Each structure stands twice: as structure tokens, then as C-alpha cells.
Amino acid sequence: MNNPIAKGTLSANAIPAVSVTYAQDGTSTRPNALGMRPMQERAYQKRGEQYLLIKSPPASGKSRALMFIALDKLENQKLKQAIIVVPEKAIGSSFHNEPLSKYGFWADWQVEPKWNLCDVPGGDNGGKVDAVKKFLDSDAKVLVCTHATFRFAVDKFGVEVLDDRLIAVDEFHHVSANPDNKLGDHVRQLMTRDQTHIIAMTGSYFRGDAEAVLHPDDESRFETVTYTYYEQLNGYQYLKQLDIGYYFYAGRYTDEIMQVLNPNEKTILHIPNVNSRESTKDKIRKVEHIIEELGEWQGIDPQTGFQLVKTAEGKILKIADLVDDDPTKRDKVANALKDSAHKHDRVDIIIALGMAKEGFDWIWCEHALTIGYRSSLTEIIQIIGRATRDAPGKTRARFTNLIAEPDASEAAVTEAVNDTLKAIAASLLMEQVLAPRFEFKPKCADNEPTPGFDYGEGGYDPSKCNVGVNPETGQIQLEIKGLAEPKSQEAERICREDLTELVTALVQDKPTIERGLFDEELVPEELTQVRMGKIVKEKFPNLAEEDQEAVRQHAIAALNLVQQAKHSVNEAGGIYNPNPDAINPGMTNPSATNPGATNPNDNGATKNTALIDGVRQFALSVTELDMDLIDRINPFGEAYAILAKSMSEERLRQVAEVIAAKRITLSVEESRELAKRASRFKQEKSRLPGCISPLK
């Protein structure tokens, strides 16, 4: 899945791109007899739950899934009303009327215009808060409002007025377990009172900071429906390839942006925040400069407000500027973007700063280009989601993050290094998010093959640690010797649902990634056992110690096996692309130096088996696949290997020196924990654990 993209003319160097090719079998967009796509059907099967958490990628149909469930709760579960809560007004349009009966459902989704407060002029407070109370006192069934309006209303009227109602919170990652998070506090109050139903929906169930979304005790009360990125993208009808690239540049981004911006791709371009080091401080001038780079300005379309630009090839580009703060200009442009009468041809490039992120629906977007690092991993996931919609004729989508490379001559070199580390963390996380789901099993003598899994040539071998794949779901089953099994239902749920959240916590812990990449004296167990063990204990303090260890092992296995799969394929001279003719080993990826290029040999017929093949290669390359071996792998080893190829030797040395200057030693507590683990290992296996990592 990771593809080290070749350097083009851009002086920026490429952090590895995640490049994933999917089966394109159409299953994720194919409706059943009730008009439900697979994710929606899966969620609807849990419609009777009082607390339901839906984790599903952008564009998978969460809004419509909510409509199905809410209608059932209103009609068959005797709830009085449904209140849909969205983070910003623009997302309210996702809950406009839908003729669901036209596609087989038993009712239509209808919201009276006056009760979709996202369409009502004015701020989130004041009259809209009073409108919430009027709705609660009325016979109307559905209200749509923003998170802010909902917070103000609960503060004013209390949670008691919401009894016997459904509260559906879209983009649930805005909630936090921190007591200072108002929305999170209101959710906790509602759950303590236990008189409402709650549906929480998110495409990125990690906030991108150290705070948990929900306290573990509260989260355990939710029934979870998970639909993975792999299931979603593998089942598209049109889109078959997703590339994610991180690029360094020297100097000013405005001088080199055309190396990554292809005017022939439908693009959403996010310029850097005015306070970031990439910014030139004048956001209006930034937009003007980008337009100048694209071609000759021809004026403004009077109907849409789009900027018209003529390229060197003679093409007229329509550019939507969402950066200009002038409300009359921006509102005209925003309304034109919503105009359903002009779908594919309505715009070519959207330039934004704080807009066009979560909930922004433009299915034709082929390229999400972000300049400057975004501190929140959640924000990155949401931006990538703008490009992952399925659309006729759209076979490839990509996300590019253009980042200023570290330079020791800059006063902000430490900040630059931090951005570099964050970019690597985001890359590692996206590899995990886009991978098929793992199912780990302890290797036992009486193990048998699981129905529905393909164990490769020769089938299931009782004498080996087998790797199987379910061709329907893409799920990978892997047997590991010495793997601890979760004992409680909650630990089983965590191993099934929450491993990505644990990986997120590890890879975005700055001291951890610094040591993993640049500490040559690192003992990998300091990260895999001690650091991940501490993360598990902090996140799930109520689990028994044996369950905490099982969860830790499953999380590290998921992270390290993706990395080892990547390493195995790269060592063999290949890349994470299942079609060997699409990008030949040793040749330049056509999309790297020519972003709009396609490969004539890419017939799209093969499925994404590279990750599975890489896992099998790794399993076969070791004498025995056991947890001790997996714990002795540095999770950041392969990331360092590719970074060393992507960054100049001088820059890499500068980064290492900055990190070495603030290096911390292993704490007494961490040393004690390692000693305890070594002692337990010796008691269980009658030998000391190994001390040499297979990789850097």
C-alpha cells in the first residue's frame, strides 16, 4: 500500500504515498430491496439499540442510514421526535427531504423547512434556541440544527426536555471526554438520565489530540456498527485507486505549487492557515498568486461568482474562491456550488481555508491538495474524504500534503521537524485505516480453517501459522504463536473495533515517534510493550490486566504487520499496487511527475492483494511467527527507511540533530515495567526474551 513516489521536477521530496487499488466490484453502492446500501443495512439491523455508534468513512451513506433508523424509532419504537445535530450549517443540507419510498422503503424522510434550522438565517444562538423549544412543544417529528444551537438549547432548557426523543449527533468526533467539552458533557448528562436514544455518527473516531471521544464506561454502553474504508472503497463502482502523498518543498510554496497542482483534475485546494510557517500572511494575495500560476484571468462569472482563468492550453477554468471573507461574494459562490443543476461542469478548482472539509459533498473531486500541515489527524481524514466519493468516470483520487522541509537556517526549525514527524504519523495512520481488518488467533495444535477464508496455495496447514483472507470482506486472519486472547466481552470489542484508535495514540505521541525513527540505541520493546502498554492502561483502566495485555498485543500486531507487509513487498522490488503493469518496479510512477497521467496497461482487473501477499511473505520469512518476534520490531523502522530515501542526507541529519538535542532517557517507571515483562516472559517460556530487532 505504501508507494515511494519518484521525485519529479519539484524540489520537494516525497514522503511515501499510500497507494491502494481496489476491486471496483460495486457492492458498497448497490442497494437492497429497501433501498439500503450495505453499510446502511448493517446499521439498520441495530435500529433497536438505545445507544448506537456508527463508524463509517465519508461518502458511505451515514446520513441516509440515520434517516432509515430515525423513521423506525419514530414509527415503531414510539419515540416522540428526532433531533439531528450537525457541526455546521452547510451539513444540514444532507438531511433535506428524501423520497425513500421511491427506492423501496416504507416511508419518506421529511423535514418541514422551518425545522431545518441550518437553512434559517441568523446565528446559532438567540431565535434558533427558542425555535428548538417551540419544536419540542409541537407535533413536528424532525428538527435539524447545529452542534452550537443544540448546546445553547440544552444549557437553557436542560436535558429533561429531551426525554423520549432521538438525539443524533453527526461528526461525533467533535465530542470529547474532557469535562470542558460542552457537547460531550451534554451527551454524558443524557446517558446518565437514560431517557433518550442517541445515535453517534463519525467518519473518523479519533479526535487527533490526546483526548478520548468518550469515557470508556460511556462508550461501553454503545452498540457499534463499523464499516471500514476497505469495504467502502473496495465496493465502489467507478473509483479504483486512492493515492496519498506527502511532499516537502524548499522556498515558497507559491513558486512550486504547479508541480503538484494539475489543472485538469477536479481539485479542492486548502491554503495554509495565516499563522502557519507556510503562510505568506496575506490570504487574498495567496489566492491571486495561485490563480496567476494557473493562467490568465478572464473575469468573474456574474451568475456563480466563479473566477474564470484561461490556461496555456486554452482551457477556461472555473475556480470557486471560498477564502474571500466578503459575505456577498462568498455566499454567491457557496450557493453556486450547491446548485444541483450544474454537477460535473459547475467548477474545476475550489480554493478554501476553513471551508470545504467535513460534510462538504462534491463527488467529482479527484484531488484534495492541502498546503501546510494540519495539526489534527481528524481534519486530514475529513479532507481526504472529500476526494473519496464514487462518481462516473472518476477512476482515481488522491490527497497531497505539501509541507515546507526542515531547514536548520530557519528559526522555526523545531516546528518544521515537528511537522515532518506529524506527516509521518499521518502516513502510518492512513496505512492502518485503509488496510483490511485483521483477525488474530493464537496458534494452537487443534486450530482448524475458518469457513469463508482462503489460505492461499496449498490451503490450510496445521503445522504453520496460517494467513487467510475472506474475499468478501477483505478481512485478514492471522495465526500468531503466544498471542494472548481477550477474556471479557469489552476486551473482545476493543480488539475488534478500536485497534486503530490505539495505533493513533501511539504514532502521534511525539517522544515515541522521535525515538522510533532516530534513536539508534532503542530497544523496540520500550515502544511496543511499555509505551503501548501504558496507552492501553490509560485508555481502558477498568480492564483486567490480562485483557489489557491482550489488547496491547493485538494493537501492536496490527501496526507491525502492516509495516512488515510493506517492507516485504518493497524488499522484493515491488510496491503496494496489485497490478505489476500499472507501475513497474524501478520505473517512475506516472502520477508522481505528471499528476494527470494514466497508465495504458492499468486494466483495473486485479484486486488489492499486495498487503495480503506482503503479510504472507513476512510470515514465511521467519522461522516462527510469535508475539515475541512481533514485539521486537520497531514500528517506525520502515517509515525511517523510506524517509531516508525521500529526504536529502543533510536534511535528515539536521532533523536527527534537533531530536537528539532534546532526547530523553528511559524513565525509572518504564525500566521497571520492562524488567517485569522480561521476568514474566522467562517464567512463561523458560528463556529470556530476544534483544535484537529484525529491523531498524
N, C-alpha and C positions, 0 to 999 in steps of 0.2 A: 504494500500500500504506500510505502514511502518511496518517493522517486527523487533522487538528487538531480534536479534540473540543471542542465548545462548552462554555463554562463553565456550570455549574449553580448551585445554591444554595450549593455548597461554596465556602468562601473560598479553597480550594486552586485553583491554576491548573494547567491541563493541559499537560504536556509532550506532544508529538504521540503519538498511539496508532498502532501498526501495525495496520491493519485489513485482513485478507485474506479474500477469498471464494474458495472452491474449487469444483471441478467436481462433486464428490459423485458420482463415477462408479462407486465400489465396487471398483475394480481392486486397490487395495492390500490389501484384506481378502479377496479371492477366491482360494481355494486351487486348486492344480493337482491332478493325479491322485495325487500322493504326499502330499497334504495340506499343501503348502507355499504360503505367500503369496509374492508377487513378490520381496520382499526376501530371504526365506529361500531361495527358488530361486536367486537370484543368488549368495548366499553358498555354497550347496551346490555350485554349479558349480566353486567354487575349493577344494573339500574336500581335494584332494591337496596343497595347499601346506603347507610345514612351518611357515611363519610367516604368519599371516593376521590382518589388521586390519580389523574391521568397524565402519564409521562409519555409524550409523543412528539416527534420532530415537527418543525414548521412545515406547513402545507399538507399535513396528514389528515386534516379534516376535523380538528378538535371542536371548532365552533359548531359544526353540524352535529357532531356526536352529542354535544351538550343539548342541542335542540331536541333530539330524539329522547334523551333521558329526562329532560325537564318536562316535556309533554306527558311522558308516562307518570312522572311524580305528581303532576297536577291532576291528571285524569284518574289514575288507578291507585295512587298512594295517598290521595286525599290531602295533599299539601295545598295551602291557600294560594300562594303566589310564588313566583320565581324572580329573583333579583340577580341580574348579570352584571358583574363588576369588572371593568377593563381598565388598564393603566392610563390610557389616553383617549381623547375623543375620537381620533381617526379610526381606532379599532372598533368603535361602536357600530360602524357600517357592516361589520362581519355578522351582526345579529339582526339585520333587516329582515323583512318578511321573506319566507321561503316556501314555495308550493311543494312541500314534501310528499303530499298525496299523489302528485303527478308521477312520482317515481316509485310508488308502491306503499308508502307509509299510511297509517290510518288517520292522520291529521296533518294540518298545515301549521307552520310556525308563523305566528302573527304578533307584531308589537305595534300598538297604537302609536302614531307619530309623536304625540305629546309625552309618551312614557319612554321614548328613547332620548334620554337627557343629553346624550352625546351630540345630538343634532340640534339641540336647543341653544340659541345664542346666550352668551354670558359666561361668567366664571363658574368654578366648581362649588363655591360656597353660596350663601345667600339664598336666592329664589329656588335654586335647584335642590337645596337641602329641604326646604319646605315642600317642594314637589314630591320628594320621597315620602314624606308623611302623608300627603294627600293620596298618593298611590296606595300606601298601606291601609288607608281608611276606605279605599274604593273597592269595586268589584273587578277591577282590571287584573290580569293574570301575570303580565311580564313587564318588568322595568329593566332598562339598561342605563348604567351610569358609570362614571369613572371611579377609580380607587379613592380619589380625593373626596368626591361627593359622598361616597359611602362612609368614609372615615368621619367627615363632618356630621353626617346624619346620626351615626352611632353615638358620637360624642354628645349630640344634642338630645337624642330621644332614648338612648340606652339600648341594650341588646334585647330586652324583653319584648319590644315591639316586633321583633323578627321571629317570634315563636311560630312553629308550624309552617315555616316557609323554606324554600330552597335558596341558598346563597351560593352562587357560582363565581369563583374568582379566577379570571383569566390571567395568564402570565404570573403564576403563583410564586415564581422566584423573587418577586418583589417583597414577599413576606419574609420576616426574619424572626428567629427565636430570641433575638435581643429584645429585652423589655421596652427599649426606647422606640422600637418599630411599631407604629400605631396600628397598621393593618394586621400585623402578626398578633398584637395584643388583643385586638377585636376578635380574631379567629379563636384565640385561646379562651376568651370570655364566652363565646358562643358554644365552644365544645364543653366548657365547664357547666354551662346551663343545660346543654344537651337537649335542646328543644327544636333545633333546626337541622336541616340536611345541608351538607357542604360538599360541593364538587370543586376540586382544585385542578387546574389545568396548566401545564407548562411544557415548553419545548426544551428547557434547559434547567434541570432541577438542581443546579448549584449556582450560588449567588456570585461566585467569583471573588469572594472575600472570605474571611475566617469564620463568619457567622453561619450557623446552620439555618436552613429554611424553617424547620420545625424542631421543637424539642423532641427527643426520641420517644418519650412517653405519649406525646400527642400524635406523632407520626405513626406509632404502632396501632392507633385506632382507625387509620385509613386503610381501606382496601385499595390496592394499587393495580392499575392497568398500565402495562408498559408495552409500547410499540417502538421498536428500535429503528435507528437510522438505516441499518442494513435492510430490514424488512421493507421500510418505506421506499428506499431508493432502488432496491432490487426489483420491486414490483411496479416500477413506472412503465409507461408505455413508450415514451419518447427519450427522456434523459437517460443516458447510459454511462456517462463519465463525469466525475467530480474531481477537480484538482484544487489543492490548497497550497499556495506558495507564500513564503516569507522572504523578502528581499531587502538587502542592505544597499544603501546608496551613499555616495560621498557628495559633499557640497549641498546645493539646494535642490529639493525635490522638483521644483518647478522647471529646472533645467533638464531634467531627465525623465519626466513623467511619461512622455510619449513612448519610452521604451517598454512600458508595461500597459499603457492605455491604448487599446485598439479601437479606432472609431467605428469599425464595422461590427462590433459587439454591442448588444444592448447592455448598458453599464450603469450601476449605481456607484458614484464616487463620493466617498466621505472624506472631506478635507480635515486637517488636524485641528484640534482644539486650540483656541488662541493662546492658551497658557502653556502649550506643549513646546518642547525644544524644536520640533519640526516646523512649527508655525512661523510664518513671516509677519504675524501680528495683525495684518490688515486683511480680514477675511473677504471683503468685497474685491480687493485687488487680487487676491488669490484666484477667485473665480474668473476674473477678467483675464488673468495670465493663462489659465488653463484653456479658456476659450480662444485666446490668441494662438496658443500652441496647436489647437485643433484645426484652425483655418481662418478664413476671412469672414468677419462678422457681417451679416446681411440685414440685421434689424431684428425686430420683435414681432411675433405673430400677434395681431390685435385680439384675436379670439381666445387664444390659450395663454398668452404671456410667455410662450417659449422663445428662447434665443435661437436665432437661425444663423448657422455657420456653414460656409462653403469650404469643403476640404480641398486639398491639392488635386484630388482625383475628380473633383467636380460634384461630389455628393453634397446635398444640403442636409445638415444635421439639425435635428430639433432637440434643444437642450433645456431641461427644466432646472431653473435655479431656485432651490429651496433655502439658500443661505441668506439672501437679502431679507432684512428684517421689516421692510416696508409692508404692512399688512395688506394693503390693496393689491400689491404686486404678488406677494406670496400666496394669498388666498385664491387669486385667479389661477395661478399655476397649480396649486393643490387641487382645486376643483376640476381643472382640465385633466389632471392625472386620474381622477376618479371617473371620468366620463366613459361609460361603457360603450358608447358609440364609436370610439376610436381605440381599439385594443392594441393590436400589434404595431400599428403605424403611428400611434399617438406621440411617441417620444423615442429618442435614441439614447440619450445620456441624462441621468439625473445627478445633479451636484447638490450634496446636502452636508449639514454639520450635525445637528441634533435630531434631524428627522429621518424618515425612510429607514427605520430599523424594525423593532419588533412590531408585528402585526401589519406591516406595510405590504400590500399584496400587488405585485407586478410580476405575473407569471413569466413574462418574457425576459426577465433579467438573466443574462448569461454570465456577467462578470460583476462581482462585488469587489471594488477596489478601495481599500482603506489606507489612508496615509497617516503614519504615526501610530504608535502602539496604543491600544485601548486597555486600560488597567483592569477591566472586568472581563473575565472569560465568558461570562454570560452574554455580554454585549457582542463579543466575537461570534458566539454561536448564533445569536439573533441576526447579525449581519449576514453570516453565511447562509442562513435560512432564506434570505431574500432571493438568492440565486438558485435554490434547490427546488423550485416549483417545476412541475412537468408541463410542457407545452408543445404543441405540434411543431415539428421542425427543429426543436431545440434538443440536440443530442449531447451537448457538453456544457458544463457550467464550471466556474472557477471563482475562487476567492484569493485575492492578492493583498498582502500587508506590506506596504513599503515603509521601511524603517531606516532612520539615519544610523550609519555604522559608528561604533565607538571610535573616538579619536583622542589620544592622550593629550593633544594640544588644547582640547576644549576644557573649559572649567567644569562642564557638566558631564565629564567622562563617566563618573559613577552612575549618574542617571542613565547614560547611554548603555552601560553594561547591564543595568537592571532591565532595561527594555529588551536587550538581547536575551537575557535569561527568561523573561516573560514570553517572548516569542517562541523559544524552545519549549517552554512548558505548555503553551497553547498547541504546538505541533504534536507533542506527546499525548495531550488530552484528546485531540481530534482523531489521532490514530485509534485511541481506545473507543471513542464514541462511534466511529464508523465501522469498527470491526464487528463481525458476527458475535453473538453471545456465547460465552464459554459455559460448559457444564463440566465441572471437575469431579472425578470419582477416585476414591482410594483404590490402588491396585491390590486386589485380593485374589487368592487362588480360585475361589468359586465365582468370580465375575463371569457374566455372560453378555453377549452382544445385545444391545438395546434395539428393539424393532424400530424401523424407520431410519436407522443410521447406516451410512456407507463407510466401511472401514478400509477402503482402498483395495488395491490389487492383492489378492490372496485372502481377503476378508479378515475376520476377527481372529487374532492369535492369542490364545490363553497364556502363552509364556512371555508375552511382551506387554509393555504399556501402550495401549492402542489409542489411535486418534480416529474418531469417527465424525462424520458430518451428516446432518439432516438436510437433504437437498431442498426440502420445502421451506424451512425457516432459515437455513444457513447456520444453524447452531452447531458449534464445535464441541464434541465430547472428548475429554482427555483423561486418561488414567495416570495417576501420579502415586508413586510408592511413598508411604509415610505421610500422606495428606490427612490432616485432621478433619473429621466430619462435624458439621454443626449439629448440636443436640436439640436445641429448642426451636420452636416454630419461628420465633423472631430472628434467630441467627440464620435459619434457612432462608427466610425472606430477604435478609440483608445480602446473603451470598447470591441470591437470585436477582435482586433488584438494585442494590446500592453499591456495587463494586466501583462503578465509575466515579461516584462521589468520593470514595476513599482515595482512588487514584488521583483525583483532582486535588484533594487536600495535600497529598504527598508532593506532586510535581509543582505546585505553586508555593510550596514552603521554600523561601529563598535560601536559607542556610543549607537545606537538603540538596537543592539542585546545584548550588555552588560547589559543595563537597563532591557530589556525584560526578560533576564534569571536570573539576580541576584539582582535586586532592589526590595526588599520586600515592599517598600512604593510606588511603581509605580502605577499611575492611568493609566490604559490601553489607555484611550483617548489621552494621551500625545504621544503615538506612532501611534495609528490608525487614529486619527484626525489631530493632529498638525504635526507630522513628515511626515506622508504620504501626508498630505495636502501641505506641503512645497515642497516635491518631485514633486508632480503634477504641482504646480505653476512654479517651476524651469524648468521642462521638457517641459511644454506646456504653456508658458507665454501668448500666444495670445488667449487662450480660454477664453470665458466669465466666470465670477466667478461661475455661476450656473452650467456650464459644467465642470469646474474644480472639483466642489464638487461631481457631478455625477460620474466622472471618479474615484475620490478618493474612493467613496463608493463601486464601482464595484471592484476595486483592492483589497480593504480590505476584501470584501465579498469572493472573490476568495481564498485569502490566508487563512482566518479564517475558512471557511467552509471545506477546505481540512484538516486543523488541527483538527476541531471538528469531522469530519468523522473518522479520525484516532483514536481520543480519544474515540468515541462511541464504535468502534469495540474493542479496547483494554480493555475498561471498562467491556465489555460483556465477556471478557475472550478469545477473538478471536484475529486474526491477519489479515493483509491485504493479504489474499490468499483465493480465492473463493472456493477452494476445501478443505473441512474440513478434508478429509482423508490424504491430502498431508502433512500437518504439524499440528498435533493435539495440541490444546491449552495445555500449561503446559509441552509439550514434547520438547526435543531438536530438532531443525531444523537439519536434517541430513547434509545439506550443510554447516552448521556452523563449526562442528567439523571434518567433512570429506568432503572436498570441492568437491570431485568427486562423492559423493553418490547420488543415486536417490531413490525415494520412490516408492515401488511397487504398492501402492494404488493410485498413481497420474495418473489417466487415461486421463487427459487433456481435458475432455469433457465439463467442466463448464466454463462459461465466467467470466470475471473480473467484478463482481457486487459488490465487497466489498466496494468500495468508494461510490457507489450509495446507498448501504444499510446503510452505516455509515451516509451519509447526511440525509437520511430519518429518521434514528434513532434519530439524533440530532433534526431535525425539529419536531418530535413527542414528544421529551422530554421536550420541552419548552412550556410555555403557549401560547406565541405568537412570531413568528419569525419576528422580525422587525430590522431595521437598528440600532436602539439604542442599542439593545442587542448585535448585532454583533460588534459594536464599543467598547463595554465594555469587549471584550475578548482579553486577552493578546496573540498576535500572536505567542509568543515563549513559551507559557505555556506547551504545550505537549512536545516540544523539551526538556524543563528542566526536565519534569517528567521522560523521558526516559534516559536523561543524568545522572540523579540521580541514576538510576538503573545500568547504564553502567560503571560509574566511582566510584572508591572507595571513601568512605566518606572523607578520609584525602585529597585525590587529589582534590575533589570537593570543600572542604573548602579552600585549597590553591588557587584555581582559583578564588573563590569568594573574598578572601582577596586581591589578586592582583588587581582585578577590583575595589573593594571598595576603595583602596588607591588612585585611580585617579578619583573617581566618581564626576561627575559634577551635579550641581543643575539645575532645570528648569530655563531657561533664562526669562528675563522680556518679551521679544517678544513672547515666547511660552506661558507664563502665560496669556498675554493679548489675544492671539488667543483662548486659552481655555475659557476664560471669555466671549469672543464674541460669541463663539459657544454655550455656556450654555445659554446666553441671547436669541439667536435666537431660540434655542430649546424650551425655556419657552414660547416665543411668539407664536410659531407654535403649540405646544402641550399642552399649559396651565399647564405645570408641569415642575419641574426641572429634568434634566437627572439623571439616576441612577448612583451611585458611587461605586457599588460593582461588581467586575468582577466575572463571573461564574467560572472561573478557575484561577490558579496561573498566 
